[in-house]
Amino acid sequence: GLGFTKEKKKIEVVLNDGLGKKVQVKCNDDDTIGDLKELVAAQTDTQSYKIKIQKWYNIYMDHITLKDYEIHDGM
């Protein structure tokens, strides 16, 4: 490479644990769902493998990026 780095886009994602508790996480839009789970785990004192991230009936896969799932700032 020529040393060009694409600037990472910081976003804030809000997750709901299903019991009415919200968790806000700052991350990059090119982070994977697995990365997001690690960040949520750190904030909630839960092990990341126990976390399932889904929207409606779609369960998000760990290796896909937030950008690919079209998860934007504030979602």
Distance bins in CASP14 RR format, pairs under 12 A and 6 or more apart:
PFRMAT RR
TARGET T0000
AUTHOR 0000-0000-0000
RMODE 2
METHOD distances of the structure
MODEL  1
5 30 0 0 0 0 0 1 0 0 0 0 0
6 28 0 0 0 0 0 1 0 0 0 0 0
6 29 0 0 0 0 0 1 0 0 0 0 0
6 30 0 0 0 0 1 0 0 0 0 0 0
6 67 0 0 0 0 0 1 0 0 0 0 0
7 28 0 0 0 0 1 0 0 0 0 0 0
7 29 0 0 0 0 0 1 0 0 0 0 0
7 30 0 0 0 0 0 1 0 0 0 0 0
8 26 0 0 0 0 0 1 0 0 0 0 0
8 27 0 0 0 0 1 0 0 0 0 0 0
8 28 1 0 1 0 0 0 0 0 0 0 0
8 29 1 0 0 1 0 0 0 0 0 0 0
8 30 1 0 0 1 0 0 0 0 0 0 0
8 31 0 0 0 0 1 0 0 0 0 0 0
8 35 0 0 0 0 0 1 0 0 0 0 0
8 65 0 0 0 0 0 1 0 0 0 0 0
8 66 0 0 0 0 0 1 0 0 0 0 0
8 67 0 0 0 0 0 1 0 0 0 0 0
9 26 0 0 0 0 0 1 0 0 0 0 0
9 27 0 0 0 0 1 0 0 0 0 0 0
9 28 1 0 0 1 0 0 0 0 0 0 0
9 29 1 0 1 0 0 0 0 0 0 0 0
9 30 1 0 0 1 0 0 0 0 0 0 0
9 31 0 0 0 0 0 1 0 0 0 0 0
9 65 0 0 0 0 0 1 0 0 0 0 0
9 66 0 0 0 0 1 0 0 0 0 0 0
9 67 0 0 0 0 1 0 0 0 0 0 0
9 71 0 0 0 0 0 1 0 0 0 0 0
9 72 0 0 0 0 1 0 0 0 0 0 0
9 73 0 0 0 0 1 0 0 0 0 0 0
10 25 0 0 0 0 0 1 0 0 0 0 0
10 26 1 0 0 1 0 0 0 0 0 0 0
10 27 1 0 0 1 0 0 0 0 0 0 0
10 28 1 0 0 1 0 0 0 0 0 0 0
10 29 1 0 0 1 0 0 0 0 0 0 0
10 30 0 0 0 0 0 1 0 0 0 0 0
10 31 0 0 0 0 0 1 0 0 0 0 0
10 66 0 0 0 0 0 1 0 0 0 0 0
10 72 0 0 0 0 0 1 0 0 0 0 0
10 73 0 0 0 0 1 0 0 0 0 0 0
10 74 0 0 0 0 0 1 0 0 0 0 0
11 24 0 0 0 0 0 1 0 0 0 0 0
11 25 0 0 0 0 1 0 0 0 0 0 0
11 26 1 0 0 1 0 0 0 0 0 0 0
11 27 1 0 0 1 0 0 0 0 0 0 0
11 28 1 0 0 1 0 0 0 0 0 0 0
11 29 1 0 1 0 0 0 0 0 0 0 0
11 30 0 0 0 0 0 1 0 0 0 0 0
11 31 0 0 0 0 1 0 0 0 0 0 0
11 36 0 0 0 0 0 1 0 0 0 0 0
11 39 0 0 0 0 0 1 0 0 0 0 0
11 65 0 0 0 0 0 1 0 0 0 0 0
11 66 1 0 0 1 0 0 0 0 0 0 0
11 67 0 0 0 0 1 0 0 0 0 0 0
11 69 0 0 0 0 0 1 0 0 0 0 0
11 70 0 0 0 0 0 1 0 0 0 0 0
11 71 1 0 0 1 0 0 0 0 0 0 0
11 72 1 0 0 1 0 0 0 0 0 0 0
11 73 1 0 1 0 0 0 0 0 0 0 0
11 74 1 0 0 1 0 0 0 0 0 0 0
11 75 0 0 0 0 1 0 0 0 0 0 0
12 22 0 0 0 0 0 1 0 0 0 0 0
12 23 0 0 0 0 0 1 0 0 0 0 0
12 24 1 0 1 0 0 0 0 0 0 0 0
12 25 1 0 0 1 0 0 0 0 0 0 0
12 26 1 0 1 0 0 0 0 0 0 0 0
12 27 1 0 0 1 0 0 0 0 0 0 0
12 28 0 0 0 0 0 1 0 0 0 0 0
12 29 0 0 0 0 0 1 0 0 0 0 0
12 36 0 0 0 0 0 1 0 0 0 0 0
12 39 0 0 0 0 0 1 0 0 0 0 0
12 66 0 0 0 0 0 1 0 0 0 0 0
12 71 0 0 0 0 0 1 0 0 0 0 0
12 72 0 0 0 0 1 0 0 0 0 0 0
12 73 1 0 1 0 0 0 0 0 0 0 0
12 74 1 0 1 0 0 0 0 0 0 0 0
12 75 0 0 0 0 1 0 0 0 0 0 0
13 22 0 0 0 0 0 1 0 0 0 0 0
13 23 0 0 0 0 1 0 0 0 0 0 0
13 24 1 0 0 1 0 0 0 0 0 0 0
13 25 1 0 1 0 0 0 0 0 0 0 0
13 26 0 0 0 0 1 0 0 0 0 0 0
13 27 1 0 0 1 0 0 0 0 0 0 0
13 28 0 0 0 0 0 1 0 0 0 0 0
13 29 0 0 0 0 1 0 0 0 0 0 0
13 31 0 0 0 0 1 0 0 0 0 0 0
13 33 0 0 0 0 0 1 0 0 0 0 0
13 35 0 0 0 0 0 1 0 0 0 0 0
13 36 1 0 0 1 0 0 0 0 0 0 0
13 37 0 0 0 0 0 1 0 0 0 0 0
13 39 0 0 0 0 1 0 0 0 0 0 0
13 40 0 0 0 0 1 0 0 0 0 0 0
13 43 0 0 0 0 0 1 0 0 0 0 0
13 53 0 0 0 0 1 0 0 0 0 0 0
13 55 0 0 0 0 0 1 0 0 0 0 0
13 60 0 0 0 0 0 1 0 0 0 0 0
13 66 1 0 0 1 0 0 0 0 0 0 0
13 67 0 0 0 0 0 1 0 0 0 0 0
13 69 0 0 0 0 0 1 0 0 0 0 0
13 71 1 0 0 1 0 0 0 0 0 0 0
13 72 0 0 0 0 1 0 0 0 0 0 0
13 73 0 0 0 0 1 0 0 0 0 0 0
13 74 1 0 0 1 0 0 0 0 0 0 0
13 75 1 0 1 0 0 0 0 0 0 0 0
14 20 0 0 0 0 0 1 0 0 0 0 0
14 21 0 0 0 0 0 1 0 0 0 0 0
14 22 1 0 1 0 0 0 0 0 0 0 0
14 23 1 0 0 1 0 0 0 0 0 0 0
14 24 1 0 1 0 0 0 0 0 0 0 0
14 25 1 0 0 1 0 0 0 0 0 0 0
14 26 0 0 0 0 0 1 0 0 0 0 0
14 27 0 0 0 0 0 1 0 0 0 0 0
14 36 0 0 0 0 0 1 0 0 0 0 0
14 40 0 0 0 0 0 1 0 0 0 0 0
14 43 0 0 0 0 0 1 0 0 0 0 0
14 53 0 0 0 0 0 1 0 0 0 0 0
14 55 0 0 0 0 0 1 0 0 0 0 0
14 71 0 0 0 0 0 1 0 0 0 0 0
14 72 0 0 0 0 0 1 0 0 0 0 0
14 73 0 0 0 0 0 1 0 0 0 0 0
14 74 1 0 1 0 0 0 0 0 0 0 0
14 75 1 0 0 1 0 0 0 0 0 0 0
15 21 0 0 0 0 1 0 0 0 0 0 0
15 22 1 0 0 1 0 0 0 0 0 0 0
15 23 1 0 1 0 0 0 0 0 0 0 0
15 24 1 0 0 1 0 0 0 0 0 0 0
15 25 1 0 0 1 0 0 0 0 0 0 0
15 27 0 0 0 0 0 1 0 0 0 0 0
15 33 0 0 0 0 0 1 0 0 0 0 0
15 36 0 0 0 0 1 0 0 0 0 0 0
15 37 0 0 0 0 1 0 0 0 0 0 0
15 39 0 0 0 0 1 0 0 0 0 0 0
15 40 1 0 0 1 0 0 0 0 0 0 0
15 41 0 0 0 0 0 1 0 0 0 0 0
15 43 0 0 0 0 1 0 0 0 0 0 0
15 44 0 0 0 0 1 0 0 0 0 0 0
15 46 0 0 0 0 0 1 0 0 0 0 0
15 51 0 0 0 0 1 0 0 0 0 0 0
15 52 0 0 0 0 0 1 0 0 0 0 0
15 53 1 0 0 1 0 0 0 0 0 0 0
15 54 0 0 0 0 1 0 0 0 0 0 0
15 55 0 0 0 0 1 0 0 0 0 0 0
15 60 0 0 0 0 0 1 0 0 0 0 0
15 66 0 0 0 0 0 1 0 0 0 0 0
15 71 0 0 0 0 0 1 0 0 0 0 0
15 74 0 0 0 0 0 1 0 0 0 0 0
15 75 0 0 0 0 1 0 0 0 0 0 0
16 22 1 0 1 0 0 0 0 0 0 0 0
16 23 1 0 0 1 0 0 0 0 0 0 0
16 24 0 0 0 0 0 1 0 0 0 0 0
16 40 0 0 0 0 0 1 0 0 0 0 0
16 44 0 0 0 0 0 1 0 0 0 0 0
16 53 0 0 0 0 0 1 0 0 0 0 0
16 54 0 0 0 0 0 1 0 0 0 0 0
16 55 0 0 0 0 0 1 0 0 0 0 0
16 75 0 0 0 0 0 1 0 0 0 0 0
17 23 1 0 0 1 0 0 0 0 0 0 0
17 40 0 0 0 0 1 0 0 0 0 0 0
17 43 0 0 0 0 0 1 0 0 0 0 0
17 44 1 0 0 1 0 0 0 0 0 0 0
17 46 0 0 0 0 1 0 0 0 0 0 0
17 50 0 0 0 0 0 1 0 0 0 0 0
17 51 0 0 0 0 1 0 0 0 0 0 0
17 52 0 0 0 0 0 1 0 0 0 0 0
17 53 0 0 0 0 0 1 0 0 0 0 0
17 54 0 0 0 0 0 1 0 0 0 0 0
18 51 0 0 0 0 0 1 0 0 0 0 0
18 52 0 0 0 0 0 1 0 0 0 0 0
18 53 0 0 0 0 0 1 0 0 0 0 0
18 54 0 0 0 0 0 1 0 0 0 0 0
19 44 0 0 0 0 0 1 0 0 0 0 0
21 40 0 0 0 0 0 1 0 0 0 0 0
21 43 0 0 0 0 0 1 0 0 0 0 0
21 44 0 0 0 0 1 0 0 0 0 0 0
21 46 0 0 0 0 0 1 0 0 0 0 0
22 40 0 0 0 0 0 1 0 0 0 0 0
22 43 0 0 0 0 0 1 0 0 0 0 0
22 44 0 0 0 0 0 1 0 0 0 0 0
22 74 0 0 0 0 0 1 0 0 0 0 0
23 36 0 0 0 0 0 1 0 0 0 0 0
23 37 0 0 0 0 0 1 0 0 0 0 0
23 39 0 0 0 0 1 0 0 0 0 0 0
23 40 1 0 1 0 0 0 0 0 0 0 0
23 41 0 0 0 0 0 1 0 0 0 0 0
23 42 0 0 0 0 0 1 0 0 0 0 0
23 43 1 0 1 0 0 0 0 0 0 0 0
23 44 1 0 0 1 0 0 0 0 0 0 0
23 45 0 0 0 0 0 1 0 0 0 0 0
23 46 0 0 0 0 1 0 0 0 0 0 0
23 51 0 0 0 0 1 0 0 0 0 0 0
23 53 0 0 0 0 0 1 0 0 0 0 0
24 36 0 0 0 0 0 1 0 0 0 0 0
24 39 0 0 0 0 0 1 0 0 0 0 0
24 40 0 0 0 0 1 0 0 0 0 0 0
24 43 0 0 0 0 1 0 0 0 0 0 0
24 44 0 0 0 0 0 1 0 0 0 0 0
24 73 0 0 0 0 0 1 0 0 0 0 0
24 74 0 0 0 0 1 0 0 0 0 0 0
24 75 0 0 0 0 0 1 0 0 0 0 0
25 31 0 0 0 0 1 0 0 0 0 0 0
25 33 0 0 0 0 0 1 0 0 0 0 0
25 34 0 0 0 0 0 1 0 0 0 0 0
25 35 0 0 0 0 1 0 0 0 0 0 0
25 36 1 0 0 1 0 0 0 0 0 0 0
25 37 0 0 0 0 1 0 0 0 0 0 0
25 38 0 0 0 0 1 0 0 0 0 0 0
25 39 1 0 1 0 0 0 0 0 0 0 0
25 40 1 0 1 0 0 0 0 0 0 0 0
25 41 0 0 0 0 0 1 0 0 0 0 0
25 42 0 0 0 0 1 0 0 0 0 0 0
25 43 1 0 0 1 0 0 0 0 0 0 0
25 44 0 0 0 0 1 0 0 0 0 0 0
25 51 0 0 0 0 0 1 0 0 0 0 0
25 53 0 0 0 0 0 1 0 0 0 0 0
25 66 0 0 0 0 0 1 0 0 0 0 0
25 71 0 0 0 0 0 1 0 0 0 0 0
25 73 0 0 0 0 0 1 0 0 0 0 0
25 74 0 0 0 0 0 1 0 0 0 0 0
25 75 0 0 0 0 0 1 0 0 0 0 0
26 35 0 0 0 0 0 1 0 0 0 0 0
26 36 0 0 0 0 0 1 0 0 0 0 0
26 39 1 0 0 1 0 0 0 0 0 0 0
26 40 0 0 0 0 0 1 0 0 0 0 0
26 42 0 0 0 0 0 1 0 0 0 0 0
26 43 0 0 0 0 0 1 0 0 0 0 0
26 66 0 0 0 0 0 1 0 0 0 0 0
26 73 0 0 0 0 1 0 0 0 0 0 0
26 74 0 0 0 0 0 1 0 0 0 0 0
27 33 0 0 0 0 0 1 0 0 0 0 0
27 34 0 0 0 0 0 1 0 0 0 0 0
27 35 1 0 0 1 0 0 0 0 0 0 0
27 36 1 0 1 0 0 0 0 0 0 0 0
27 37 0 0 0 0 0 1 0 0 0 0 0
27 38 0 0 0 0 1 0 0 0 0 0 0
27 39 1 0 1 0 0 0 0 0 0 0 0
27 40 0 0 0 0 1 0 0 0 0 0 0
27 42 0 0 0 0 0 1 0 0 0 0 0
27 43 0 0 0 0 0 1 0 0 0 0 0
27 53 0 0 0 0 0 1 0 0 0 0 0
27 65 0 0 0 0 0 1 0 0 0 0 0
27 66 1 0 0 1 0 0 0 0 0 0 0
27 67 0 0 0 0 0 1 0 0 0 0 0
27 71 0 0 0 0 1 0 0 0 0 0 0
27 72 0 0 0 0 0 1 0 0 0 0 0
27 73 0 0 0 0 0 1 0 0 0 0 0
27 74 0 0 0 0 0 1 0 0 0 0 0
27 75 0 0 0 0 0 1 0 0 0 0 0
28 35 0 0 0 0 1 0 0 0 0 0 0
28 36 0 0 0 0 1 0 0 0 0 0 0
28 39 0 0 0 0 0 1 0 0 0 0 0
28 65 0 0 0 0 1 0 0 0 0 0 0
28 66 1 0 0 1 0 0 0 0 0 0 0
28 67 0 0 0 0 1 0 0 0 0 0 0
28 71 0 0 0 0 0 1 0 0 0 0 0
28 73 0 0 0 0 0 1 0 0 0 0 0
29 35 0 0 0 0 0 1 0 0 0 0 0
29 36 0 0 0 0 0 1 0 0 0 0 0
29 65 1 0 0 1 0 0 0 0 0 0 0
29 66 1 0 1 0 0 0 0 0 0 0 0
29 67 1 0 1 0 0 0 0 0 0 0 0
29 68 0 0 0 0 1 0 0 0 0 0 0
29 69 0 0 0 0 1 0 0 0 0 0 0
29 70 0 0 0 0 1 0 0 0 0 0 0
29 71 1 0 0 1 0 0 0 0 0 0 0
29 72 1 0 0 1 0 0 0 0 0 0 0
29 73 0 0 0 0 1 0 0 0 0 0 0
29 74 0 0 0 0 0 1 0 0 0 0 0
29 75 0 0 0 0 0 1 0 0 0 0 0
30 36 0 0 0 0 0 1 0 0 0 0 0
30 64 0 0 0 0 0 1 0 0 0 0 0
30 65 1 0 1 0 0 0 0 0 0 0 0
30 66 1 0 0 1 0 0 0 0 0 0 0
30 67 1 0 1 0 0 0 0 0 0 0 0
30 68 0 0 0 0 1 0 0 0 0 0 0
30 69 0 0 0 0 0 1 0 0 0 0 0
30 71 0 0 0 0 0 1 0 0 0 0 0
31 37 0 0 0 0 0 1 0 0 0 0 0
31 38 0 0 0 0 1 0 0 0 0 0 0
31 39 0 0 0 0 1 0 0 0 0 0 0
31 40 0 0 0 0 0 1 0 0 0 0 0
31 53 0 0 0 0 0 1 0 0 0 0 0
31 60 0 0 0 0 0 1 0 0 0 0 0
31 62 0 0 0 0 0 1 0 0 0 0 0
31 63 0 0 0 0 0 1 0 0 0 0 0
31 64 0 0 0 0 0 1 0 0 0 0 0
31 65 1 0 0 1 0 0 0 0 0 0 0
31 66 1 0 1 0 0 0 0 0 0 0 0
31 67 0 0 0 0 1 0 0 0 0 0 0
31 68 0 0 0 0 0 1 0 0 0 0 0
31 69 0 0 0 0 0 1 0 0 0 0 0
31 71 0 0 0 0 1 0 0 0 0 0 0
32 38 0 0 0 0 1 0 0 0 0 0 0
32 39 0 0 0 0 0 1 0 0 0 0 0
32 48 0 0 0 0 0 1 0 0 0 0 0
32 53 0 0 0 0 0 1 0 0 0 0 0
32 60 0 0 0 0 1 0 0 0 0 0 0
32 61 0 0 0 0 1 0 0 0 0 0 0
32 62 1 0 0 1 0 0 0 0 0 0 0
32 63 1 0 1 0 0 0 0 0 0 0 0
32 64 1 0 0 1 0 0 0 0 0 0 0
32 65 1 0 1 0 0 0 0 0 0 0 0
32 66 1 0 0 1 0 0 0 0 0 0 0
32 67 0 0 0 0 1 0 0 0 0 0 0
32 68 0 0 0 0 1 0 0 0 0 0 0
32 69 0 0 0 0 1 0 0 0 0 0 0
32 71 0 0 0 0 0 1 0 0 0 0 0
33 39 0 0 0 0 0 1 0 0 0 0 0
33 40 0 0 0 0 0 1 0 0 0 0 0
33 48 0 0 0 0 0 1 0 0 0 0 0
33 51 0 0 0 0 1 0 0 0 0 0 0
33 52 0 0 0 0 1 0 0 0 0 0 0
33 53 1 0 1 0 0 0 0 0 0 0 0
33 54 0 0 0 0 1 0 0 0 0 0 0
33 55 0 0 0 0 0 1 0 0 0 0 0
33 58 0 0 0 0 0 1 0 0 0 0 0
33 59 0 0 0 0 1 0 0 0 0 0 0
33 60 1 0 1 0 0 0 0 0 0 0 0
33 61 1 0 0 1 0 0 0 0 0 0 0
33 62 1 0 1 0 0 0 0 0 0 0 0
33 63 1 0 0 1 0 0 0 0 0 0 0
33 64 1 0 1 0 0 0 0 0 0 0 0
33 65 1 0 0 1 0 0 0 0 0 0 0
33 66 1 0 0 1 0 0 0 0 0 0 0
33 67 0 0 0 0 0 1 0 0 0 0 0
33 68 0 0 0 0 1 0 0 0 0 0 0
33 69 1 0 0 1 0 0 0 0 0 0 0
33 71 0 0 0 0 1 0 0 0 0 0 0
34 40 0 0 0 0 1 0 0 0 0 0 0
34 41 0 0 0 0 1 0 0 0 0 0 0
34 48 1 0 0 1 0 0 0 0 0 0 0
34 49 0 0 0 0 1 0 0 0 0 0 0
34 51 0 0 0 0 1 0 0 0 0 0 0
34 52 0 0 0 0 0 1 0 0 0 0 0
34 53 0 0 0 0 1 0 0 0 0 0 0
34 60 0 0 0 0 1 0 0 0 0 0 0
34 61 0 0 0 0 1 0 0 0 0 0 0
34 62 1 0 1 0 0 0 0 0 0 0 0
34 63 1 0 0 1 0 0 0 0 0 0 0
34 64 0 0 0 0 1 0 0 0 0 0 0
34 65 0 0 0 0 1 0 0 0 0 0 0
34 66 0 0 0 0 1 0 0 0 0 0 0
34 69 0 0 0 0 0 1 0 0 0 0 0
35 41 0 0 0 0 0 1 0 0 0 0 0
35 42 0 0 0 0 0 1 0 0 0 0 0
35 48 0 0 0 0 1 0 0 0 0 0 0
35 51 0 0 0 0 0 1 0 0 0 0 0
35 53 0 0 0 0 0 1 0 0 0 0 0
35 60 0 0 0 0 0 1 0 0 0 0 0
35 62 0 0 0 0 1 0 0 0 0 0 0
35 63 0 0 0 0 0 1 0 0 0 0 0
35 64 0 0 0 0 0 1 0 0 0 0 0
35 65 0 0 0 0 1 0 0 0 0 0 0
35 66 0 0 0 0 1 0 0 0 0 0 0
35 67 0 0 0 0 0 1 0 0 0 0 0
35 71 0 0 0 0 0 1 0 0 0 0 0
36 42 0 0 0 0 0 1 0 0 0 0 0
36 43 0 0 0 0 0 1 0 0 0 0 0
36 48 0 0 0 0 1 0 0 0 0 0 0
36 51 0 0 0 0 1 0 0 0 0 0 0
36 52 0 0 0 0 0 1 0 0 0 0 0
36 53 1 0 0 1 0 0 0 0 0 0 0
36 60 0 0 0 0 1 0 0 0 0 0 0
36 61 0 0 0 0 0 1 0 0 0 0 0
36 62 0 0 0 0 1 0 0 0 0 0 0
36 63 0 0 0 0 0 1 0 0 0 0 0
36 64 0 0 0 0 0 1 0 0 0 0 0
36 65 0 0 0 0 1 0 0 0 0 0 0
36 66 1 0 0 1 0 0 0 0 0 0 0
36 67 0 0 0 0 0 1 0 0 0 0 0
36 69 0 0 0 0 1 0 0 0 0 0 0
36 71 0 0 0 0 1 0 0 0 0 0 0
36 75 0 0 0 0 0 1 0 0 0 0 0
37 43 0 0 0 0 0 1 0 0 0 0 0
37 44 0 0 0 0 0 1 0 0 0 0 0
37 46 0 0 0 0 1 0 0 0 0 0 0
37 47 0 0 0 0 1 0 0 0 0 0 0
37 48 1 0 1 0 0 0 0 0 0 0 0
37 49 1 0 0 1 0 0 0 0 0 0 0
37 50 0 0 0 0 1 0 0 0 0 0 0
37 51 1 0 1 0 0 0 0 0 0 0 0
37 52 0 0 0 0 1 0 0 0 0 0 0
37 53 1 0 0 1 0 0 0 0 0 0 0
37 54 0 0 0 0 0 1 0 0 0 0 0
37 59 0 0 0 0 0 1 0 0 0 0 0
37 60 0 0 0 0 1 0 0 0 0 0 0
37 61 0 0 0 0 0 1 0 0 0 0 0
37 62 1 0 0 1 0 0 0 0 0 0 0
37 63 0 0 0 0 0 1 0 0 0 0 0
37 64 0 0 0 0 0 1 0 0 0 0 0
37 66 0 0 0 0 0 1 0 0 0 0 0
38 44 0 0 0 0 0 1 0 0 0 0 0
38 46 0 0 0 0 0 1 0 0 0 0 0
38 47 0 0 0 0 0 1 0 0 0 0 0
38 48 1 0 1 0 0 0 0 0 0 0 0
38 49 0 0 0 0 0 1 0 0 0 0 0
38 51 0 0 0 0 1 0 0 0 0 0 0
38 53 0 0 0 0 0 1 0 0 0 0 0
38 62 0 0 0 0 1 0 0 0 0 0 0
39 46 0 0 0 0 0 1 0 0 0 0 0
39 48 0 0 0 0 1 0 0 0 0 0 0
39 51 0 0 0 0 0 1 0 0 0 0 0
39 53 0 0 0 0 0 1 0 0 0 0 0
39 66 0 0 0 0 0 1 0 0 0 0 0
40 46 1 0 0 1 0 0 0 0 0 0 0
40 47 0 0 0 0 0 1 0 0 0 0 0
40 48 1 0 0 1 0 0 0 0 0 0 0
40 49 0 0 0 0 0 1 0 0 0 0 0
40 50 0 0 0 0 0 1 0 0 0 0 0
40 51 1 0 1 0 0 0 0 0 0 0 0
40 52 0 0 0 0 0 1 0 0 0 0 0
40 53 1 0 0 1 0 0 0 0 0 0 0
40 60 0 0 0 0 0 1 0 0 0 0 0
41 47 1 0 0 1 0 0 0 0 0 0 0
41 48 1 1 0 0 0 0 0 0 0 0 0
41 49 0 0 0 0 1 0 0 0 0 0 0
41 50 0 0 0 0 1 0 0 0 0 0 0
41 51 1 0 0 1 0 0 0 0 0 0 0
41 53 0 0 0 0 0 1 0 0 0 0 0
42 48 0 0 0 0 1 0 0 0 0 0 0
42 51 0 0 0 0 0 1 0 0 0 0 0
43 51 0 0 0 0 0 1 0 0 0 0 0
44 50 0 0 0 0 1 0 0 0 0 0 0
44 51 0 0 0 0 1 0 0 0 0 0 0
45 51 0 0 0 0 0 1 0 0 0 0 0
46 52 0 0 0 0 0 1 0 0 0 0 0
48 62 0 0 0 0 1 0 0 0 0 0 0
49 62 0 0 0 0 1 0 0 0 0 0 0
51 59 0 0 0 0 0 1 0 0 0 0 0
51 60 0 0 0 0 0 1 0 0 0 0 0
51 62 0 0 0 0 1 0 0 0 0 0 0
52 58 0 0 0 0 0 1 0 0 0 0 0
52 59 1 0 0 1 0 0 0 0 0 0 0
52 60 0 0 0 0 1 0 0 0 0 0 0
52 61 0 0 0 0 0 1 0 0 0 0 0
52 62 0 0 0 0 0 1 0 0 0 0 0
53 59 1 0 0 1 0 0 0 0 0 0 0
53 60 1 0 1 0 0 0 0 0 0 0 0
53 61 0 0 0 0 1 0 0 0 0 0 0
53 62 0 0 0 0 1 0 0 0 0 0 0
53 64 0 0 0 0 0 1 0 0 0 0 0
53 66 0 0 0 0 1 0 0 0 0 0 0
53 69 0 0 0 0 1 0 0 0 0 0 0
53 71 0 0 0 0 1 0 0 0 0 0 0
53 75 0 0 0 0 0 1 0 0 0 0 0
54 60 1 0 0 1 0 0 0 0 0 0 0
54 61 0 0 0 0 0 1 0 0 0 0 0
54 69 0 0 0 0 0 1 0 0 0 0 0
54 71 0 0 0 0 0 1 0 0 0 0 0
55 66 0 0 0 0 0 1 0 0 0 0 0
55 69 0 0 0 0 1 0 0 0 0 0 0
55 70 0 0 0 0 0 1 0 0 0 0 0
55 71 0 0 0 0 1 0 0 0 0 0 0
55 75 0 0 0 0 1 0 0 0 0 0 0
58 64 0 0 0 0 0 1 0 0 0 0 0
58 69 0 0 0 0 1 0 0 0 0 0 0
58 70 0 0 0 0 0 1 0 0 0 0 0
58 71 0 0 0 0 0 1 0 0 0 0 0
59 69 0 0 0 0 0 1 0 0 0 0 0
60 66 0 0 0 0 1 0 0 0 0 0 0
60 68 0 0 0 0 1 0 0 0 0 0 0
60 69 1 0 1 0 0 0 0 0 0 0 0
60 70 0 0 0 0 0 1 0 0 0 0 0
60 71 0 0 0 0 1 0 0 0 0 0 0
60 75 0 0 0 0 0 1 0 0 0 0 0
61 68 0 0 0 0 1 0 0 0 0 0 0
61 69 0 0 0 0 1 0 0 0 0 0 0
62 69 0 0 0 0 0 1 0 0 0 0 0
63 69 0 0 0 0 0 1 0 0 0 0 0
64 70 0 0 0 0 0 1 0 0 0 0 0
64 71 0 0 0 0 1 0 0 0 0 0 0
65 71 0 0 0 0 1 0 0 0 0 0 0
66 72 0 0 0 0 1 0 0 0 0 0 0
66 73 0 0 0 0 0 1 0 0 0 0 0
66 74 0 0 0 0 0 1 0 0 0 0 0
66 75 0 0 0 0 1 0 0 0 0 0 0
67 73 0 0 0 0 0 1 0 0 0 0 0
67 75 0 0 0 0 0 1 0 0 0 0 0
69 75 0 0 0 0 1 0 0 0 0 0 0
END
